């Protein structure tokens, strides 16, 4: 039997296979602050995983504290220190980043199994990339919505304008998202028409 990432030609693992730790979401929910906070992931209304985050007073480091185990192995207590960095976007304010311990690059999101690392180091793909539709609309939408600090995917509400961003920029990004959604609808319609022709429905 293969391990994580085996069994598909990309040599990559789907995003849904990991716990997602988003630094913007932590800020939006008031979890990004000096001291200890706890967060959990839920499935069907029940907590299925949890983690504690110990932020330094200077907000230049966070230690992830949790338990992990491989199948058939005992639980392991893990303390994983992650450096933090900040930048000042051109539209004002500040933006914090995780520094991935494996590649030392700024990342907004880390993905956890035993350790929390970035998408590139995990060799990950979006689950939507396995859908039988063109990927350009998905990629455009992911890029726009993550830039605004929201959830990727058309099933989520379009995120509100971040503080300090010009309305002109926000409207342009929203228009890009609308165009991407329209492209996807056309692609889905063409796909369904192809199925009808193939089976003469």
C-alpha positions in Angstrom: 0.0 0.0 0.0 1.2 3.5 -0.8 1.6 6.4 1.6 0.3 10.0 1.4 0.6 11.2 -2.1 0.8 7.8 -3.7 -1.6 6.6 -6.4 -1.9 9.7 -8.6 0.1 10.9 -11.5 0.8 14.3 -10.1 2.9 12.9 -7.2 0.9 15.4 -5.1 -1.7 15.2 -2.3 -5.1 16.9 -2.3 -5.6 19.9 -0.1 -8.5 18.2 1.7 -6.1 15.6 3.1 -4.6 18.1 5.6 -5.7 20.4 8.4 -5.6 24.0 7.2 -4.0 26.8 9.3 -4.7 30.2 7.7 -3.0 33.2 9.3 -5.7 35.6 7.9 -8.5 33.6 9.4 -6.7 33.6 12.8 -6.6 37.4 12.6 -10.3 37.7 11.6 -11.3 35.5 14.5 -9.2 37.3 17.1 -6.9 34.3 17.6 -3.8 36.1 16.4 -2.6 37.7 19.6 0.1 37.2 22.3 -0.5 34.3 24.5 -2.2 30.9 24.1 -5.2 30.2 22.0 -6.9 27.0 21.0 -8.7 26.1 17.8 -10.5 23.0 16.5 -11.8 21.6 13.3 -15.3 20.2 13.1 -17.0 17.7 10.9 -20.8 17.3 11.0 -20.9 19.6 14.0 -18.4 17.5 16.0 -14.8 18.4 16.9 -12.4 16.0 15.1 -9.0 17.8 15.7 -7.7 20.6 17.8 -4.4 22.5 18.3 -3.1 25.1 20.7 -1.1 28.1 19.4 1.3 29.9 21.7 2.1 33.4 20.2 5.2 35.3 21.4 4.7 38.8 22.9 6.4 40.3 19.8 4.2 38.2 17.4 7.4 37.1 15.7 6.9 33.4 16.5 4.1 30.9 17.2 4.6 27.5 18.7 2.1 24.9 17.5 1.2 22.4 20.3 -0.7 19.3 19.5 -0.7 15.5 19.5 -0.2 13.3 16.4 0.2 9.7 15.6 0.7 7.4 12.6 -1.7 4.4 12.2 -0.9 1.8 14.7 1.6 4.0 16.6 1.2 5.7 20.0 0.4 9.4 20.3 3.2 11.8 20.1 3.3 15.3 21.8 4.6 17.8 19.3 5.7 21.4 19.8 6.5 23.0 16.5 7.9 26.6 16.5 7.0 28.6 13.4 8.6 32.0 12.7 6.3 34.9 11.7 7.0 37.9 9.5 5.1 41.0 8.4 4.9 43.1 5.3 3.2 46.4 4.6 0.9 46.1 1.5 0.7 49.1 -0.9 -2.9 49.7 0.1 -2.1 50.2 3.7 -2.1 48.2 7.0 0.1 45.2 7.7 0.0 41.6 6.6 1.4 38.7 8.7 2.9 35.5 7.3 4.1 32.1 8.5 7.7 31.3 7.6 7.6 27.7 6.5 10.3 25.8 8.4 11.1 23.6 5.4 11.6 26.2 2.7 11.9 29.5 4.7 9.4 31.2 2.5 6.5 33.4 3.5 3.2 31.6 3.5 -0.3 32.6 4.4 -1.5 29.0 4.9 0.2 25.9 6.4 -1.2 22.4 6.1 -0.8 19.9 8.9 -0.5 16.2 9.3 2.3 15.3 11.6 3.9 18.7 11.0 2.5 21.9 9.5 4.2 23.0 6.3 3.3 24.9 3.1 1.5 23.8 0.0 4.7 23.7 -2.1 6.6 21.6 0.5 3.6 19.2 0.7 3.5 19.0 -3.1 -0.2 19.7 -2.9 -2.9 20.4 -5.3 -6.4 21.9 -4.8 -9.1 19.2 -4.8 -10.9 21.1 -7.6 -7.9 20.5 -9.8 -9.1 16.9 -10.2 -12.5 18.0 -11.6 -13.1 17.4 -15.3 -13.5 21.1 -16.1 -10.9 23.7 -17.2 -8.7 24.9 -14.3 -8.3 28.6 -15.3 -11.6 29.7 -13.6 -10.8 27.8 -10.4 -7.3 29.2 -10.3 -8.4 32.8 -10.9 -11.1 32.5 -8.2 -8.6 30.9 -5.7 -6.1 33.7 -6.3 -8.7 36.5 -5.9 -10.4 35.2 -2.8 -7.2 34.2 -1.0 -5.8 37.7 -1.7 -8.9 39.1 0.1 -8.5 36.8 3.0 -11.5 34.6 2.1 -12.2 31.0 1.4 -11.3 29.6 -2.0 -14.2 28.2 -4.0 -17.5 29.5 -5.4 -19.5 27.8 -2.7 -18.3 30.4 -0.2 -19.4 34.0 0.0 -17.2 36.5 -1.7 -15.1 38.1 1.0 -15.6 41.7 2.1 -13.2 44.5 1.3 -10.2 44.4 3.5 -9.5 47.5 5.6 -7.3 50.0 3.7 -7.9 48.5 0.2 -9.2 51.0 -2.4 -12.7 50.4 -3.6 -11.5 50.5 -7.2 -9.2 47.6 -6.5 -11.9 45.7 -4.7 -14.4 46.1 -7.5 -11.8 45.0 -10.1 -11.1 41.8 -8.1 -14.8 41.1 -7.7 -15.3 41.5 -11.4 -12.4 39.0 -12.0 -14.3 36.6 -9.7 -17.5 37.0 -11.6 -15.8 36.4 -14.9 -14.2 33.3 -13.5 -17.6 32.0 -12.3 -19.1 32.7 -15.7 -16.2 30.8 -17.5 -16.8 27.9 -15.2 -20.6 27.9 -15.9 -19.9 27.8 -19.7 -17.4 25.0 -19.2 -19.9 23.0 -17.2 -22.6 23.6 -19.8 -20.2 22.4 -22.6 -19.3 19.4 -20.6 -23.0 18.4 -20.0 -23.7 19.0 -23.7 -20.9 16.6 -24.6 -22.3 14.0 -22.3 -25.8 14.3 -23.9 -24.3 14.0 -27.4 -22.2 11.0 -26.5 -25.1 9.1 -25.0 -27.7 10.7 -27.3 -29.8 11.9 -24.4 
